[in-house]
Amino acid sequence: MIRTIFSIYVWLYYSILFLVFFILISIVFVLTLPFDQYNRITNRMLAFMAWLMMRPTPSWRIDIEGEEKYDASKPTIFIANHQSFMDIPLAFQLKWKMKWVVKHSMTYIPVMGWMVKLTGHLTINRSSKSALKKLSKLVQPLKDLVPVMIFPEGTRSLDGKVKSFKNGAFLLAKEHGFIIQPIVIDGAYSALASGSKLFNTKANFKLKVLDSIDPDAFDSMTALRDHAREVIISAHEQLKDS
């Protein structure tokens, strides 16, 4: 019963945040459209909303490690394991702001999906043959040192374990020499499991930025992809036990 009441409170809290920030972001989007090529300003507003999303209760703890490992002078594709809807606001707690790749189906969600568009994030239909081609839209932002965030599993894990990785992020990295920087997340699944609408009243969110990976050190995209997955799986096991 307590968990149900808490979940109702959190969803109401989120609904208010979405509505308020949608109005604010819409106004700022129109005002900044002529000069803010990559929607940096509206994305920072979305990041502030995400900061508020992670703080509905003092019983939710957030631990972030490894931010110093990111070199902002290098074009970087961040990749992370995907446990829950809460992964996104958690990753927004990082000091830098990224251009995200999200499922196109998210744009069908009223208000939240509209904000995805207004803040300049890339939506793709992963089942479409044109999905990889659409990722080419990330090349110029990356060259302009706008970091990109991709969940290589493609969707949330149903059991919290790391699934197989899709090729997109690694094809981009190999073709253009972009750095791959893994992030490992834990705690989001226990806070809100995939497919569930019930939040836990207590949660310990953990995020760790790992060492960057040079794609030129690997002979093939497959080798790069498999190595990155092994790194995230190993780091995730360590993070769970810490």
URKA-V653090 format. One record per helix or strand of 2 or more residues. SS is the DSSP state (h for helix, s for strand). FROM is the first residue (numbers start at 1). TO is the last residue. If there is no record, write none. Layout:
SS;FROM;TO, SS;FROM;TO
//
This chain:
h;2;32, h;40;53, s;60;65, h;67;69, s;76;80, h;86;91, s;99;103, h;104;108, h;112;118, s;122;124, h;131;143, s;148;150, h;168;176, s;179;186, h;188;191, s;203;213, h;215;217, h;221;241
//
